[in-house]
Amino acid sequence: MKFLNVLILIFIASVLHAHSPDLSNLMIYEQNGKCFLLMKSSLTAFEGEVDFHFKKNAYKTPEEFEQLVIKHFKRNCFVVINRDTIKLSNTQVKLGHETTLFAELKNPPQKIESCYIRNTFFKDMPSNQCELVLTTKDLPQKQFIFNKENKQEVNLRVENNQWVVEKAATSIFQQPNPLLWAGIFSTICIVAIAVIKKGNIV
């Protein structure tokens, strides 16, 4: 049943993504005891990324283009399960108006406790959005949207047999705002001057 859901999602993704370079789809699913990753977007999106990172005319044949796509993929897609980086192997590219990339997850753990996924393959597209669909046995299907706001990544953990998104820390010291730091510095200076003046008066 889960595999049927994946096929339906693939069909929907095909209709949506074939015409928009800003939309892509990333699926991780199990089939016949193996775990696979599938990424889809328009050929224009793949061409845009390859041309941007490897310069135009970096390839002369479809096979050379596919190799550059795979090279860019290996640099920008990461899957970490239970704090172990999972190797993505047997990567293949199927070119078309809608282009598809396949890879196999090698030796994923049988029991998943946490999962970190980052996909920055299309990060240079102005308004890129990548829909993640995670379908694994014994766990409900999970959907998530990668975009610039979440830095194209997600941290998930399994809690009560459900996927839970780990909320990023919002400490001001992790993501400092220049205006905020200026205000803090000014306050410190004012307090220091007041203390010095008070000391001189005494």
Rosetta constraint file for C-alpha pairs under 8 A:
AtomPair CA 1 CA 5 HARMONIC 6.39 0.50
AtomPair CA 2 CA 6 HARMONIC 6.31 0.50
AtomPair CA 2 CA 135 HARMONIC 7.08 0.50
AtomPair CA 3 CA 7 HARMONIC 6.33 0.50
AtomPair CA 3 CA 29 HARMONIC 7.91 0.50
AtomPair CA 3 CA 30 HARMONIC 7.80 0.50
AtomPair CA 3 CA 31 HARMONIC 7.24 0.50
AtomPair CA 4 CA 8 HARMONIC 6.32 0.50
AtomPair CA 5 CA 9 HARMONIC 6.20 0.50
AtomPair CA 6 CA 10 HARMONIC 6.08 0.50
AtomPair CA 6 CA 29 HARMONIC 7.71 0.50
AtomPair CA 6 CA 135 HARMONIC 7.75 0.50
AtomPair CA 7 CA 11 HARMONIC 6.28 0.50
AtomPair CA 8 CA 12 HARMONIC 6.31 0.50
AtomPair CA 9 CA 13 HARMONIC 5.98 0.50
AtomPair CA 10 CA 14 HARMONIC 6.09 0.50
AtomPair CA 11 CA 15 HARMONIC 6.57 0.50
AtomPair CA 12 CA 16 HARMONIC 6.39 0.50
AtomPair CA 13 CA 17 HARMONIC 5.69 0.50
AtomPair CA 13 CA 24 HARMONIC 7.84 0.50
AtomPair CA 13 CA 25 HARMONIC 6.66 0.50
AtomPair CA 13 CA 40 HARMONIC 7.57 0.50
AtomPair CA 14 CA 18 HARMONIC 5.78 0.50
AtomPair CA 14 CA 40 HARMONIC 7.63 0.50
AtomPair CA 14 CA 41 HARMONIC 7.91 0.50
AtomPair CA 14 CA 98 HARMONIC 6.84 0.50
AtomPair CA 15 CA 19 HARMONIC 7.81 0.50
AtomPair CA 16 CA 20 HARMONIC 7.17 0.50
AtomPair CA 16 CA 23 HARMONIC 7.66 0.50
AtomPair CA 17 CA 21 HARMONIC 7.16 0.50
AtomPair CA 17 CA 23 HARMONIC 5.57 0.50
AtomPair CA 17 CA 24 HARMONIC 5.99 0.50
AtomPair CA 17 CA 25 HARMONIC 7.78 0.50
AtomPair CA 17 CA 40 HARMONIC 7.32 0.50
AtomPair CA 17 CA 41 HARMONIC 5.20 0.50
AtomPair CA 17 CA 42 HARMONIC 5.74 0.50
AtomPair CA 17 CA 98 HARMONIC 7.03 0.50
AtomPair CA 18 CA 41 HARMONIC 6.26 0.50
AtomPair CA 18 CA 42 HARMONIC 4.61 0.50
AtomPair CA 18 CA 43 HARMONIC 7.63 0.50
AtomPair CA 18 CA 97 HARMONIC 6.22 0.50
AtomPair CA 18 CA 98 HARMONIC 4.67 0.50
AtomPair CA 19 CA 42 HARMONIC 6.20 0.50
AtomPair CA 19 CA 98 HARMONIC 7.94 0.50
AtomPair CA 20 CA 41 HARMONIC 7.70 0.50
AtomPair CA 20 CA 42 HARMONIC 6.32 0.50
AtomPair CA 20 CA 45 HARMONIC 7.87 0.50
AtomPair CA 21 CA 41 HARMONIC 6.75 0.50
AtomPair CA 21 CA 42 HARMONIC 5.57 0.50
AtomPair CA 21 CA 43 HARMONIC 7.81 0.50
AtomPair CA 21 CA 44 HARMONIC 5.92 0.50
AtomPair CA 21 CA 45 HARMONIC 4.44 0.50
AtomPair CA 21 CA 125 HARMONIC 7.40 0.50
AtomPair CA 21 CA 128 HARMONIC 7.79 0.50
AtomPair CA 22 CA 45 HARMONIC 7.13 0.50
AtomPair CA 22 CA 122 HARMONIC 7.90 0.50
AtomPair CA 22 CA 125 HARMONIC 5.94 0.50
AtomPair CA 22 CA 126 HARMONIC 7.17 0.50
AtomPair CA 22 CA 127 HARMONIC 5.80 0.50
AtomPair CA 22 CA 128 HARMONIC 4.29 0.50
AtomPair CA 22 CA 129 HARMONIC 6.17 0.50
AtomPair CA 23 CA 41 HARMONIC 6.48 0.50
AtomPair CA 23 CA 128 HARMONIC 5.89 0.50
AtomPair CA 23 CA 129 HARMONIC 5.21 0.50
AtomPair CA 23 CA 130 HARMONIC 5.89 0.50
AtomPair CA 23 CA 131 HARMONIC 7.99 0.50
AtomPair CA 24 CA 39 HARMONIC 7.27 0.50
AtomPair CA 24 CA 40 HARMONIC 5.61 0.50
AtomPair CA 24 CA 41 HARMONIC 4.56 0.50
AtomPair CA 24 CA 42 HARMONIC 7.69 0.50
AtomPair CA 24 CA 128 HARMONIC 7.75 0.50
AtomPair CA 24 CA 129 HARMONIC 6.42 0.50
AtomPair CA 24 CA 130 HARMONIC 4.62 0.50
AtomPair CA 24 CA 131 HARMONIC 6.44 0.50
AtomPair CA 25 CA 38 HARMONIC 7.96 0.50
AtomPair CA 25 CA 39 HARMONIC 5.54 0.50
AtomPair CA 25 CA 40 HARMONIC 5.13 0.50
AtomPair CA 25 CA 41 HARMONIC 6.56 0.50
AtomPair CA 25 CA 130 HARMONIC 5.19 0.50
AtomPair CA 25 CA 131 HARMONIC 4.80 0.50
AtomPair CA 25 CA 132 HARMONIC 6.15 0.50
AtomPair CA 25 CA 133 HARMONIC 7.80 0.50
AtomPair CA 26 CA 37 HARMONIC 7.15 0.50
AtomPair CA 26 CA 38 HARMONIC 5.74 0.50
AtomPair CA 26 CA 39 HARMONIC 4.46 0.50
AtomPair CA 26 CA 40 HARMONIC 6.62 0.50
AtomPair CA 26 CA 130 HARMONIC 6.73 0.50
AtomPair CA 26 CA 131 HARMONIC 6.01 0.50
AtomPair CA 26 CA 132 HARMONIC 4.79 0.50
AtomPair CA 26 CA 133 HARMONIC 6.30 0.50
AtomPair CA 27 CA 36 HARMONIC 7.99 0.50
AtomPair CA 27 CA 37 HARMONIC 5.58 0.50
AtomPair CA 27 CA 38 HARMONIC 5.06 0.50
AtomPair CA 27 CA 39 HARMONIC 6.37 0.50
AtomPair CA 27 CA 132 HARMONIC 5.72 0.50
AtomPair CA 27 CA 133 HARMONIC 4.70 0.50
AtomPair CA 27 CA 134 HARMONIC 5.88 0.50
AtomPair CA 27 CA 135 HARMONIC 7.69 0.50
AtomPair CA 28 CA 35 HARMONIC 7.08 0.50
AtomPair CA 28 CA 36 HARMONIC 5.61 0.50
AtomPair CA 28 CA 37 HARMONIC 4.50 0.50
AtomPair CA 28 CA 38 HARMONIC 6.45 0.50
AtomPair CA 28 CA 132 HARMONIC 7.93 0.50
AtomPair CA 28 CA 133 HARMONIC 6.42 0.50
AtomPair CA 28 CA 134 HARMONIC 5.03 0.50
AtomPair CA 28 CA 135 HARMONIC 6.11 0.50
AtomPair CA 28 CA 136 HARMONIC 7.72 0.50
AtomPair CA 29 CA 35 HARMONIC 5.67 0.50
AtomPair CA 29 CA 36 HARMONIC 5.49 0.50
AtomPair CA 29 CA 37 HARMONIC 6.65 0.50
AtomPair CA 29 CA 134 HARMONIC 6.22 0.50
AtomPair CA 29 CA 135 HARMONIC 4.70 0.50
AtomPair CA 29 CA 136 HARMONIC 5.65 0.50
AtomPair CA 30 CA 34 HARMONIC 5.47 0.50
AtomPair CA 30 CA 35 HARMONIC 4.33 0.50
AtomPair CA 30 CA 36 HARMONIC 6.16 0.50
AtomPair CA 30 CA 135 HARMONIC 6.92 0.50
AtomPair CA 30 CA 136 HARMONIC 5.83 0.50
AtomPair CA 30 CA 137 HARMONIC 7.16 0.50
AtomPair CA 31 CA 35 HARMONIC 6.33 0.50
AtomPair CA 31 CA 36 HARMONIC 7.58 0.50
AtomPair CA 34 CA 104 HARMONIC 7.71 0.50
AtomPair CA 34 CA 105 HARMONIC 7.72 0.50
AtomPair CA 35 CA 104 HARMONIC 6.09 0.50
AtomPair CA 35 CA 105 HARMONIC 5.43 0.50
AtomPair CA 35 CA 106 HARMONIC 7.64 0.50
AtomPair CA 35 CA 108 HARMONIC 7.52 0.50
AtomPair CA 36 CA 102 HARMONIC 7.24 0.50
AtomPair CA 36 CA 103 HARMONIC 5.85 0.50
AtomPair CA 36 CA 104 HARMONIC 4.47 0.50
AtomPair CA 36 CA 105 HARMONIC 5.60 0.50
AtomPair CA 37 CA 102 HARMONIC 5.81 0.50
AtomPair CA 37 CA 103 HARMONIC 5.14 0.50
AtomPair CA 37 CA 104 HARMONIC 6.05 0.50
AtomPair CA 37 CA 105 HARMONIC 6.97 0.50
AtomPair CA 38 CA 100 HARMONIC 7.01 0.50
AtomPair CA 38 CA 101 HARMONIC 5.71 0.50
AtomPair CA 38 CA 102 HARMONIC 4.72 0.50
AtomPair CA 38 CA 103 HARMONIC 6.56 0.50
AtomPair CA 39 CA 100 HARMONIC 5.70 0.50
AtomPair CA 39 CA 101 HARMONIC 5.11 0.50
AtomPair CA 39 CA 102 HARMONIC 6.62 0.50
AtomPair CA 40 CA 98 HARMONIC 7.00 0.50
AtomPair CA 40 CA 99 HARMONIC 5.82 0.50
AtomPair CA 40 CA 100 HARMONIC 4.60 0.50
AtomPair CA 40 CA 101 HARMONIC 6.49 0.50
AtomPair CA 41 CA 45 HARMONIC 6.48 0.50
AtomPair CA 41 CA 46 HARMONIC 7.28 0.50
AtomPair CA 41 CA 98 HARMONIC 5.79 0.50
AtomPair CA 41 CA 99 HARMONIC 5.73 0.50
AtomPair CA 41 CA 100 HARMONIC 6.85 0.50
AtomPair CA 42 CA 46 HARMONIC 6.77 0.50
AtomPair CA 42 CA 97 HARMONIC 6.06 0.50
AtomPair CA 42 CA 98 HARMONIC 4.42 0.50
AtomPair CA 42 CA 99 HARMONIC 5.70 0.50
AtomPair CA 43 CA 47 HARMONIC 6.08 0.50
AtomPair CA 43 CA 95 HARMONIC 7.18 0.50
AtomPair CA 43 CA 96 HARMONIC 6.42 0.50
AtomPair CA 43 CA 97 HARMONIC 5.39 0.50
AtomPair CA 43 CA 98 HARMONIC 5.46 0.50
AtomPair CA 43 CA 99 HARMONIC 5.26 0.50
AtomPair CA 44 CA 48 HARMONIC 5.98 0.50
AtomPair CA 45 CA 49 HARMONIC 6.40 0.50
AtomPair CA 45 CA 122 HARMONIC 7.31 0.50
AtomPair CA 45 CA 125 HARMONIC 7.69 0.50
AtomPair CA 46 CA 50 HARMONIC 6.24 0.50
AtomPair CA 46 CA 69 HARMONIC 7.15 0.50
AtomPair CA 46 CA 99 HARMONIC 7.66 0.50
AtomPair CA 46 CA 122 HARMONIC 7.89 0.50
AtomPair CA 47 CA 51 HARMONIC 5.93 0.50
AtomPair CA 48 CA 52 HARMONIC 6.05 0.50
AtomPair CA 49 CA 53 HARMONIC 6.15 0.50
AtomPair CA 49 CA 121 HARMONIC 7.59 0.50
AtomPair CA 49 CA 122 HARMONIC 6.63 0.50
AtomPair CA 49 CA 124 HARMONIC 7.05 0.50
AtomPair CA 49 CA 125 HARMONIC 7.98 0.50
AtomPair CA 50 CA 54 HARMONIC 5.59 0.50
AtomPair CA 50 CA 55 HARMONIC 7.10 0.50
AtomPair CA 50 CA 56 HARMONIC 7.88 0.50
AtomPair CA 50 CA 65 HARMONIC 7.88 0.50
AtomPair CA 50 CA 68 HARMONIC 6.65 0.50
AtomPair CA 50 CA 69 HARMONIC 6.52 0.50
AtomPair CA 50 CA 72 HARMONIC 7.46 0.50
AtomPair CA 51 CA 55 HARMONIC 4.53 0.50
AtomPair CA 51 CA 56 HARMONIC 4.70 0.50
AtomPair CA 51 CA 57 HARMONIC 7.69 0.50
AtomPair CA 51 CA 58 HARMONIC 7.46 0.50
AtomPair CA 52 CA 56 HARMONIC 7.38 0.50
AtomPair CA 54 CA 58 HARMONIC 6.06 0.50
AtomPair CA 54 CA 68 HARMONIC 7.85 0.50
AtomPair CA 59 CA 64 HARMONIC 5.32 0.50
AtomPair CA 59 CA 65 HARMONIC 5.54 0.50
AtomPair CA 60 CA 64 HARMONIC 6.56 0.50
AtomPair CA 60 CA 65 HARMONIC 7.50 0.50
AtomPair CA 61 CA 65 HARMONIC 6.41 0.50
AtomPair CA 62 CA 66 HARMONIC 6.18 0.50
AtomPair CA 63 CA 67 HARMONIC 6.37 0.50
AtomPair CA 64 CA 68 HARMONIC 6.43 0.50
AtomPair CA 65 CA 69 HARMONIC 6.28 0.50
AtomPair CA 66 CA 70 HARMONIC 6.26 0.50
AtomPair CA 66 CA 92 HARMONIC 7.97 0.50
AtomPair CA 66 CA 93 HARMONIC 6.03 0.50
AtomPair CA 67 CA 71 HARMONIC 6.14 0.50
AtomPair CA 68 CA 72 HARMONIC 6.12 0.50
AtomPair CA 69 CA 73 HARMONIC 6.06 0.50
AtomPair CA 69 CA 93 HARMONIC 7.77 0.50
AtomPair CA 70 CA 74 HARMONIC 6.19 0.50
AtomPair CA 70 CA 91 HARMONIC 6.90 0.50
AtomPair CA 70 CA 92 HARMONIC 7.52 0.50
AtomPair CA 70 CA 93 HARMONIC 7.55 0.50
AtomPair CA 71 CA 75 HARMONIC 6.54 0.50
AtomPair CA 72 CA 76 HARMONIC 6.33 0.50
AtomPair CA 72 CA 121 HARMONIC 6.94 0.50
AtomPair CA 73 CA 77 HARMONIC 5.76 0.50
AtomPair CA 73 CA 121 HARMONIC 6.12 0.50
AtomPair CA 74 CA 78 HARMONIC 7.84 0.50
AtomPair CA 74 CA 88 HARMONIC 7.97 0.50
AtomPair CA 76 CA 118 HARMONIC 7.43 0.50
AtomPair CA 76 CA 119 HARMONIC 5.75 0.50
AtomPair CA 76 CA 120 HARMONIC 5.06 0.50
AtomPair CA 76 CA 121 HARMONIC 5.21 0.50
AtomPair CA 77 CA 117 HARMONIC 7.60 0.50
AtomPair CA 77 CA 118 HARMONIC 5.64 0.50
AtomPair CA 77 CA 119 HARMONIC 4.49 0.50
AtomPair CA 77 CA 120 HARMONIC 6.42 0.50
AtomPair CA 77 CA 121 HARMONIC 6.73 0.50
AtomPair CA 78 CA 85 HARMONIC 7.46 0.50
AtomPair CA 78 CA 86 HARMONIC 7.68 0.50
AtomPair CA 78 CA 116 HARMONIC 7.89 0.50
AtomPair CA 78 CA 117 HARMONIC 5.73 0.50
AtomPair CA 78 CA 118 HARMONIC 5.25 0.50
AtomPair CA 78 CA 119 HARMONIC 6.60 0.50
AtomPair CA 79 CA 85 HARMONIC 6.03 0.50
AtomPair CA 79 CA 86 HARMONIC 5.65 0.50
AtomPair CA 79 CA 87 HARMONIC 7.90 0.50
AtomPair CA 79 CA 115 HARMONIC 7.24 0.50
AtomPair CA 79 CA 116 HARMONIC 5.87 0.50
AtomPair CA 79 CA 117 HARMONIC 4.73 0.50
AtomPair CA 79 CA 118 HARMONIC 6.75 0.50
AtomPair CA 80 CA 84 HARMONIC 5.27 0.50
AtomPair CA 80 CA 85 HARMONIC 4.27 0.50
AtomPair CA 80 CA 86 HARMONIC 5.64 0.50
AtomPair CA 80 CA 115 HARMONIC 5.62 0.50
AtomPair CA 80 CA 116 HARMONIC 4.96 0.50
AtomPair CA 80 CA 117 HARMONIC 6.43 0.50
AtomPair CA 81 CA 85 HARMONIC 6.46 0.50
AtomPair CA 81 CA 86 HARMONIC 6.80 0.50
AtomPair CA 81 CA 108 HARMONIC 7.29 0.50
AtomPair CA 81 CA 109 HARMONIC 7.42 0.50
AtomPair CA 81 CA 112 HARMONIC 6.74 0.50
AtomPair CA 81 CA 113 HARMONIC 7.53 0.50
AtomPair CA 81 CA 114 HARMONIC 5.74 0.50
AtomPair CA 81 CA 115 HARMONIC 4.47 0.50
AtomPair CA 81 CA 116 HARMONIC 6.44 0.50
AtomPair CA 82 CA 109 HARMONIC 7.87 0.50
AtomPair CA 82 CA 112 HARMONIC 6.46 0.50
AtomPair CA 82 CA 113 HARMONIC 5.74 0.50
AtomPair CA 82 CA 114 HARMONIC 4.97 0.50
AtomPair CA 82 CA 115 HARMONIC 6.22 0.50
AtomPair CA 83 CA 114 HARMONIC 7.33 0.50
AtomPair CA 83 CA 115 HARMONIC 7.50 0.50
AtomPair CA 83 CA 116 HARMONIC 8.00 0.50
AtomPair CA 86 CA 105 HARMONIC 6.35 0.50
AtomPair CA 86 CA 106 HARMONIC 6.43 0.50
AtomPair CA 86 CA 107 HARMONIC 7.42 0.50
AtomPair CA 86 CA 108 HARMONIC 6.55 0.50
AtomPair CA 87 CA 105 HARMONIC 5.95 0.50
AtomPair CA 87 CA 106 HARMONIC 5.49 0.50
AtomPair CA 88 CA 103 HARMONIC 5.82 0.50
AtomPair CA 88 CA 104 HARMONIC 5.50 0.50
AtomPair CA 88 CA 105 HARMONIC 4.92 0.50
AtomPair CA 88 CA 106 HARMONIC 6.28 0.50
AtomPair CA 89 CA 103 HARMONIC 5.62 0.50
AtomPair CA 89 CA 104 HARMONIC 5.22 0.50
AtomPair CA 89 CA 105 HARMONIC 6.54 0.50
AtomPair CA 89 CA 106 HARMONIC 6.75 0.50
AtomPair CA 90 CA 102 HARMONIC 7.83 0.50
AtomPair CA 90 CA 103 HARMONIC 5.57 0.50
AtomPair CA 90 CA 104 HARMONIC 6.03 0.50
AtomPair CA 91 CA 101 HARMONIC 7.08 0.50
AtomPair CA 91 CA 102 HARMONIC 5.48 0.50
AtomPair CA 91 CA 103 HARMONIC 4.28 0.50
AtomPair CA 91 CA 104 HARMONIC 6.98 0.50
AtomPair CA 92 CA 101 HARMONIC 5.70 0.50
AtomPair CA 92 CA 102 HARMONIC 5.20 0.50
AtomPair CA 92 CA 103 HARMONIC 6.53 0.50
AtomPair CA 93 CA 99 HARMONIC 7.34 0.50
AtomPair CA 93 CA 100 HARMONIC 5.79 0.50
AtomPair CA 93 CA 101 HARMONIC 4.43 0.50
AtomPair CA 93 CA 102 HARMONIC 6.37 0.50
AtomPair CA 94 CA 99 HARMONIC 5.79 0.50
AtomPair CA 94 CA 100 HARMONIC 5.15 0.50
AtomPair CA 94 CA 101 HARMONIC 6.28 0.50
AtomPair CA 95 CA 99 HARMONIC 4.73 0.50
AtomPair CA 95 CA 100 HARMONIC 6.61 0.50
AtomPair CA 96 CA 100 HARMONIC 7.93 0.50
AtomPair CA 112 CA 158 HARMONIC 7.20 0.50
AtomPair CA 113 CA 157 HARMONIC 5.82 0.50
AtomPair CA 113 CA 158 HARMONIC 5.20 0.50
AtomPair CA 114 CA 155 HARMONIC 7.60 0.50
AtomPair CA 114 CA 156 HARMONIC 5.58 0.50
AtomPair CA 114 CA 157 HARMONIC 4.07 0.50
AtomPair CA 114 CA 158 HARMONIC 5.96 0.50
AtomPair CA 115 CA 155 HARMONIC 6.05 0.50
AtomPair CA 115 CA 156 HARMONIC 5.05 0.50
AtomPair CA 115 CA 157 HARMONIC 6.15 0.50
AtomPair CA 116 CA 153 HARMONIC 7.41 0.50
AtomPair CA 116 CA 154 HARMONIC 5.79 0.50
AtomPair CA 116 CA 155 HARMONIC 4.54 0.50
AtomPair CA 116 CA 156 HARMONIC 6.10 0.50
AtomPair CA 117 CA 153 HARMONIC 5.62 0.50
AtomPair CA 117 CA 154 HARMONIC 5.54 0.50
AtomPair CA 117 CA 155 HARMONIC 6.74 0.50
AtomPair CA 118 CA 152 HARMONIC 5.76 0.50
AtomPair CA 118 CA 153 HARMONIC 4.14 0.50
AtomPair CA 118 CA 154 HARMONIC 6.55 0.50
AtomPair CA 119 CA 146 HARMONIC 7.73 0.50
AtomPair CA 119 CA 152 HARMONIC 5.65 0.50
AtomPair CA 119 CA 153 HARMONIC 6.42 0.50
AtomPair CA 120 CA 151 HARMONIC 7.97 0.50
AtomPair CA 120 CA 152 HARMONIC 5.75 0.50
AtomPair CA 122 CA 128 HARMONIC 6.64 0.50
AtomPair CA 123 CA 128 HARMONIC 6.50 0.50
AtomPair CA 123 CA 147 HARMONIC 7.92 0.50
AtomPair CA 123 CA 148 HARMONIC 7.38 0.50
AtomPair CA 123 CA 152 HARMONIC 7.53 0.50
AtomPair CA 124 CA 128 HARMONIC 7.69 0.50
AtomPair CA 127 CA 147 HARMONIC 7.82 0.50
AtomPair CA 127 CA 148 HARMONIC 7.98 0.50
AtomPair CA 128 CA 147 HARMONIC 6.14 0.50
AtomPair CA 128 CA 148 HARMONIC 7.52 0.50
AtomPair CA 129 CA 145 HARMONIC 6.48 0.50
AtomPair CA 129 CA 146 HARMONIC 5.65 0.50
AtomPair CA 129 CA 147 HARMONIC 4.98 0.50
AtomPair CA 130 CA 145 HARMONIC 5.59 0.50
AtomPair CA 130 CA 146 HARMONIC 4.92 0.50
AtomPair CA 130 CA 147 HARMONIC 6.66 0.50
AtomPair CA 130 CA 152 HARMONIC 8.00 0.50
AtomPair CA 131 CA 143 HARMONIC 6.94 0.50
AtomPair CA 131 CA 144 HARMONIC 5.80 0.50
AtomPair CA 131 CA 145 HARMONIC 4.54 0.50
AtomPair CA 131 CA 146 HARMONIC 6.23 0.50
AtomPair CA 132 CA 142 HARMONIC 7.83 0.50
AtomPair CA 132 CA 143 HARMONIC 5.43 0.50
AtomPair CA 132 CA 144 HARMONIC 5.00 0.50
AtomPair CA 132 CA 145 HARMONIC 5.97 0.50
AtomPair CA 132 CA 146 HARMONIC 7.16 0.50
AtomPair CA 133 CA 141 HARMONIC 7.08 0.50
AtomPair CA 133 CA 142 HARMONIC 5.78 0.50
AtomPair CA 133 CA 143 HARMONIC 4.66 0.50
AtomPair CA 133 CA 144 HARMONIC 6.75 0.50
AtomPair CA 134 CA 141 HARMONIC 5.67 0.50
AtomPair CA 134 CA 142 HARMONIC 4.99 0.50
AtomPair CA 134 CA 143 HARMONIC 6.33 0.50
AtomPair CA 135 CA 139 HARMONIC 7.45 0.50
AtomPair CA 135 CA 140 HARMONIC 6.99 0.50
AtomPair CA 135 CA 141 HARMONIC 4.79 0.50
AtomPair CA 135 CA 142 HARMONIC 6.66 0.50
AtomPair CA 136 CA 140 HARMONIC 7.36 0.50
AtomPair CA 136 CA 141 HARMONIC 7.08 0.50
AtomPair CA 138 CA 161 HARMONIC 7.90 0.50
AtomPair CA 139 CA 161 HARMONIC 6.27 0.50
AtomPair CA 139 CA 162 HARMONIC 6.48 0.50
AtomPair CA 139 CA 163 HARMONIC 7.63 0.50
AtomPair CA 140 CA 162 HARMONIC 6.65 0.50
AtomPair CA 140 CA 163 HARMONIC 7.51 0.50
AtomPair CA 142 CA 163 HARMONIC 6.81 0.50
AtomPair CA 146 CA 150 HARMONIC 6.53 0.50
AtomPair CA 146 CA 151 HARMONIC 7.27 0.50
AtomPair CA 146 CA 152 HARMONIC 4.50 0.50
AtomPair CA 146 CA 153 HARMONIC 6.27 0.50
AtomPair CA 146 CA 154 HARMONIC 7.77 0.50
AtomPair CA 147 CA 151 HARMONIC 6.17 0.50
AtomPair CA 147 CA 152 HARMONIC 5.10 0.50
AtomPair CA 148 CA 152 HARMONIC 6.06 0.50
AtomPair CA 150 CA 154 HARMONIC 7.46 0.50
AtomPair CA 154 CA 165 HARMONIC 7.17 0.50
AtomPair CA 154 CA 166 HARMONIC 7.62 0.50
AtomPair CA 155 CA 165 HARMONIC 5.97 0.50
AtomPair CA 155 CA 166 HARMONIC 5.33 0.50
AtomPair CA 155 CA 167 HARMONIC 7.90 0.50
AtomPair CA 156 CA 163 HARMONIC 6.36 0.50
AtomPair CA 156 CA 164 HARMONIC 5.52 0.50
AtomPair CA 156 CA 165 HARMONIC 4.64 0.50
AtomPair CA 156 CA 166 HARMONIC 5.58 0.50
AtomPair CA 157 CA 163 HARMONIC 5.85 0.50
AtomPair CA 157 CA 164 HARMONIC 5.33 0.50
AtomPair CA 157 CA 165 HARMONIC 6.58 0.50
AtomPair CA 157 CA 166 HARMONIC 6.90 0.50
AtomPair CA 158 CA 162 HARMONIC 5.42 0.50
AtomPair CA 158 CA 163 HARMONIC 4.85 0.50
AtomPair CA 158 CA 164 HARMONIC 6.07 0.50
AtomPair CA 159 CA 163 HARMONIC 6.42 0.50
AtomPair CA 159 CA 164 HARMONIC 6.55 0.50
AtomPair CA 169 CA 174 HARMONIC 7.83 0.50
AtomPair CA 170 CA 174 HARMONIC 7.10 0.50
AtomPair CA 170 CA 175 HARMONIC 7.48 0.50
AtomPair CA 171 CA 175 HARMONIC 6.85 0.50
AtomPair CA 172 CA 176 HARMONIC 5.27 0.50
AtomPair CA 172 CA 177 HARMONIC 7.42 0.50
AtomPair CA 176 CA 180 HARMONIC 7.28 0.50
AtomPair CA 176 CA 181 HARMONIC 7.01 0.50
AtomPair CA 177 CA 181 HARMONIC 6.23 0.50
AtomPair CA 178 CA 182 HARMONIC 6.16 0.50
AtomPair CA 179 CA 183 HARMONIC 6.24 0.50
AtomPair CA 180 CA 184 HARMONIC 6.26 0.50
AtomPair CA 181 CA 185 HARMONIC 6.08 0.50
AtomPair CA 182 CA 186 HARMONIC 6.11 0.50
AtomPair CA 183 CA 187 HARMONIC 6.18 0.50
AtomPair CA 184 CA 188 HARMONIC 6.28 0.50
AtomPair CA 185 CA 189 HARMONIC 6.26 0.50
AtomPair CA 186 CA 190 HARMONIC 6.19 0.50
AtomPair CA 187 CA 191 HARMONIC 6.19 0.50
AtomPair CA 188 CA 192 HARMONIC 6.05 0.50
AtomPair CA 189 CA 193 HARMONIC 6.10 0.50
AtomPair CA 190 CA 194 HARMONIC 6.18 0.50
AtomPair CA 191 CA 195 HARMONIC 6.21 0.50
AtomPair CA 192 CA 196 HARMONIC 6.21 0.50
AtomPair CA 193 CA 197 HARMONIC 6.13 0.50
AtomPair CA 194 CA 198 HARMONIC 6.11 0.50
AtomPair CA 195 CA 199 HARMONIC 6.16 0.50
AtomPair CA 196 CA 200 HARMONIC 6.30 0.50
AtomPair CA 197 CA 201 HARMONIC 6.27 0.50
AtomPair CA 198 CA 202 HARMONIC 6.34 0.50
